Amino acid sequence: MVVAAAAALSSLPSTSCAALPPLNPTLLRSPFSSATRNHKSKPFTVFAMSGDPIREWILTEGKATKIIRTSPVGGGCINSASRYETDVGSFFVKTNRSIGPSMFEGEALGLRLMYETKTIRVPRPFKVGSLPRGGSYIIMEFIEFGASRGNQSALGKQLGEMHKAGKSDKGFGFDVDNTIGSTPQINTWTSDWIEFFAEHRLGYQLKLARNQYGDSAIYDKGQRLAKNLKPLFENVVIEPCLLHGDLWSGNVSADESGDPVILDPACYYGHSEAEFGMSWCAGFGGSFYKAYFEVMPKQPGFEKRRDLYMLYHYLNHYNLFGSSYRSSSMSIIENYLRMLKI
């Protein structure tokens, strides 16, 4: 999910901490022709304008009177990223010449909902639209990053506060389907978390592996696990929390004041522990978890579920980047089959 608000990090590929093949690093976002909506609301107006809609927005609704300069910000292979410097400050812009606005719509909705919790800093989204000759763009706040990645305790505390504040009365899911890397992430509203995770997270990835690689072994074993998850959730209270959804080191930074910033989300409402599914390359330390659990107390069996949530992302890496992630995925599945004696 490449980028998000300022220079340095926008060149990092999202969704992976390994070196990626030249094909598609992160924002390997899926080329949906249009996002499947689970709700009728449209938080962002999307329409095509003649000329240059990005400049037009900046010089009208963005309240700038002149654009001083534009400069590229190292982006991925799918999206281009630029900084627009104006007399009222800078804007961060991502464009994609081949994908419609649905991809950026999903990103903007997630950013807006996280922003509205007023708990942790995220780049504020301003505008999503279509480009006149095809493709789409998103305009957002430009955040100048500091020299360090910030304070781990502050990150843990603020992330916990976001999970505590961002609740849903619709169940588990999201108002739009979005992507995790280039993989579609299905967010159909579901009342039961175990059902949601089994079908729309593990089940979807397992079907992709079978269809893409003919991997019936990982599909069959994975489905056995997906159908028998309940023992892992005994005595656990699960509330739908607003999740960033792709929280690894490439999507975490700090602003010039040292305050945490999280970027480039794949948001949905889910079990708070699912946020740590990318912890294998997030660099979260003891102070992070200590501060987080002071806000969101640790649930019984947390350690038993940790690998389950990692499995979703390992499977996604397998589907995106190939066989080097298969053994880790299969190992997690087989360990759970032995643990659960199924």
BALOPA-314180 format. One line per field, with one value per residue (C-alpha): y, x, z. Coordinates in steps of 0.001 Angstrom, whole numbers, plus 500000, padded with zeros to 6 digits. Layout:
north: (Y/...)
east: (X/...)
up: (Z/...)
END
This chain:
north: (500000/502072/505503/507633/510914/511863/511133/508512/505797/506147/504305/501267/498354/497628/494287/492727/493037/490845/491982/491798/490624/493397/492651/494399/495617/496861/498902/495964/497050/495067/496367/496447/498087/499173/498332/496112/498266/496818/500100/502907/505822/507689/509586/510883/512383/510871/512469/513247/516786/518247/519407/518588/517791/517586/521125/522349/520968/522336/525795/525856/523673/523325/527130/527550/530474/529002/525714/526433/523093/519408/516712/512930/510925/507470/505269/501687/500113/500520/504079/507282/509623/513364/516277/519441/522483/525501/528844/527250/524204/520850/518151/514508/512975/509415/508571/505393/505566/502179/501632/503428/505415/502503/501536/505016/505324/502382/503876/507289/505817/503958/507026/509171/506752/506430/510203/510730/508643/511464/508916/508433/510549/509497/511546/513251/512412/515303/514149/511056/511368/510087/511267/512559/510013/507090/506168/507852/509957/510666/513932/513881/515727/515800/514818/515617/512635/512947/511293/508343/505961/507352/506069/502441/503074/505985/503880/501038/503358/505294/502173/500734/503973/503769/500203/501268/504277/502808/500553/499286/498401/496496/493610/492610/493918/497291/499465/498634/495756/496860/495218/493786/494247/493555/490857/491663/491863/490924/492841/491680/492531/489443/489175/486442/487057/483416/483011/486236/485316/481728/482683/486114/485924/482363/480835/483460/483140/479350/479419/481750/479376/476450/478335/479987/477179/474099/473709/471327/470238/473646/474240/471008/471360/475047/474438/471835/474480/477202/474991/474292/477652/477903/476259/479051/481644/480177/482820/485627/488789/489930/493369/494828/497347/499612/498028/499530/496085/496110/497307/496522/498655/500182/501653/503103/506308/509463/513117/515857/516078/512371/511459/508130/508130/505118/504999/503119/501082/498086/498932/496879/496211/493072/491441/493769/490996/490639/493956/492102/489715/491490/491658/489282/492300/495198/495436/495804/495547/494904/498573/498629/495655/496824/500193/498615/496131/498871/500297/497058/494301/491061/488380/484739/482669/485634/483708/480740/482980/485007/482659/482324/486010/485827/482988/485307/487499/484592/483138/486514/486716/483222/484299/487554/486634/482899/479695/481151/481816/478438/476558/479148/479040/475247/475025/477266/475283/471920/473180/474202/470911/469090/471485/471124/467402/467644)
east: (500000/502927/503109/500888/501883/505432/508553/510764/508232/506305/509035/508671/506637/503649/502392/505828/509086/510941/512514/509793/510053/510097/506502/504343/505506/502828/500162/499749/496227/493694/492543/488875/486771/484565/484491/481751/479810/478294/476590/475019/476806/479405/481780/483786/482354/484019/483766/485896/486839/488214/491803/493783/491366/494183/495370/491801/490945/494118/493480/489805/488729/492329/492394/495796/496354/499413/501277/504938/506313/505537/508067/507904/507877/509336/506328/505704/505218/501455/500883/502764/503214/503902/504241/502429/503937/501643/501336/499096/501287/501913/499547/500357/498921/498818/497682/497029/496529/494857/492664/489402/488723/487324/490782/491496/487924/488531/491801/490218/487321/489728/491890/488865/487468/490832/491269/487856/488758/491184/493511/496496/497796/496995/497183/493838/492226/490806/489719/489320/488519/488841/491496/490185/492089/491488/492724/492262/493862/493746/494773/495679/497531/501297/502964/506628/508227/510800/514170/512988/510038/508785/508053/506888/504937/503080/502315/500928/498838/497392/496674/494814/492846/491921/490667/488702/487138/486487/483465/480785/477157/476992/479218/482486/483410/483510/481348/483473/485636/489257/492618/495522/498396/496782/494591/490889/489872/486216/484491/480868/479227/478992/477639/480040/483801/484846/482614/483952/487592/487134/485293/486530/490118/491457/488922/489423/493214/493049/490841/493306/496172/494230/493142/496489/498894/496680/497682/495007/497152/497260/493621/492355/494331/493568/489850/489961/491455/489021/486058/487371/488427/485993/488227/490766/488218/486858/486077/487022/484948/485181/483991/484330/487170/488415/491647/494383/494623/498190/500306/503945/507066/506658/503299/504425/506387/506479/505976/508514/507278/507913/504219/503275/501814/500213/499620/498348/495594/493496/490807/487899/486162/487506/488905/491540/494148/493999/495872/499034/498925/501865/503860/506450/507847/506513/509206/506805/508698/507776/507011/504554/502551/502693/501197/498639/497361/496992/494301/492961/493461/494922/492271/492640/494468/496107/499332/497422/495748/498797/499896/496319/496237/499707/498480/496176/499107/501463/498854/498470/502238/502167/499490/501246/504909/505141/506361/508867/505920/504262/506259/505523/501824/501680/503668/501192/498229/499738/500709/497100/495751/497966/497078/493343/493647/491659)
up: (500000/499315/500689/502438/503570/503200/501491/502964/503649/500446/498600/500825/499481/501659/502844/502869/504780/502322/499093/496504/492936/490354/489363/491953/495324/497534/496481/494521/495069/493183/489791/490704/488035/490915/494598/495873/498288/501416/502278/500287/501920/499867/502127/499191/496025/492989/489580/486552/485640/482463/482426/485536/488392/490930/490281/490043/493474/495075/493622/494628/497524/498677/499034/497397/495054/493391/493105/493686/492573/492301/493009/492790/496000/495644/495093/494048/490668/490721/491953/491369/494317/494313/496673/495618/497351/497471/499189/501844/502470/500833/499608/499033/495856/494587/491076/489168/485415/485012/488090/488809/491972/493969/495239/496567/497828/500156/501348/501925/503896/506170/506696/507455/510028/511771/511681/513244/516304/517277/518818/516514/513670/510118/506917/506475/503112/501127/497705/495527/491856/488312/485877/482524/480433/482754/486174/489522/492221/495928/497569/501241/503928/503561/506818/507239/508923/511686/511869/513981/513935/517209/520665/520910/524103/522527/519454/521565/523723/520794/518760/521746/522046/518360/518817/521882/520142/516704/517164/514786/515412/512089/513127/511520/508076/506339/504134/501088/499971/499722/499154/501099/498688/495341/496831/497175/500817/501190/503960/503851/507163/509381/512909/514045/514092/513782/510738/509220/509721/508552/505365/504324/505556/505713/503315/500626/500717/500664/497559/495859/496612/495206/492098/491443/492280/492280/495920/497154/500130/501770/500815/502366/505590/505847/505455/508225/510481/509357/510259/513755/515184/518091/520743/520223/521297/524533/527184/524809/524441/520817/519823/516329/516466/513703/512466/510334/508787/507434/510325/509564/509893/506429/507445/510776/511246/513360/512567/513268/516864/517383/517529/515902/512403/510722/506996/504009/505666/504685/507216/508479/511784/513398/516517/517959/518061/514276/514119/515068/512116/510493/513730/512254/510417/512457/515112/518036/521316/524923/525629/522715/523996/527610/526669/524336/526918/529505/527214/525723/528315/527044/526466/527586/524970/523218/522606/521137/518569/517580/514779/513529/512689/511167/508961/507019/506038/505336/502996/501335/500829/499354/496896/496039/496042/495583/497132/499606/501941/501513/504146/506846/505991/506007/509222/511059/509723/510703/514173/514807/513472/515984/518809/518145/517369/514141)
END
